[in-house]
Amino acid sequence: MKIDFETEELQGDYQRGFDDFGYQEFLEVDENTISHEILFASGAQVLIHFQRHSIRISQI
């Protein structure tokens, strides 16, 4: 799991945290790994890699 949150650029806006949820996507990294990336309005990113057999993705 990786969280990227640049506080130096925000300075006075640091109190707002990650800000609004912007976008998320699931991507195939390789045959065994799936990535879930979440982007926020502040520019913060959360990136999580899963082994393919550890999660199940289905359409609802």
C-alpha angles and dihedrals in degrees: 000000000000128000117192114192119159108207097173093069094048099051102156092022093059091107092066093071118200090343122208122356107253115175142338134196142177116222135180109242096181138325092294105031135069122191126212112197123187120191125197132202090248091061092255116142134199115199121186125180120204131189105246093240094052098068138037123214118198136166116248 
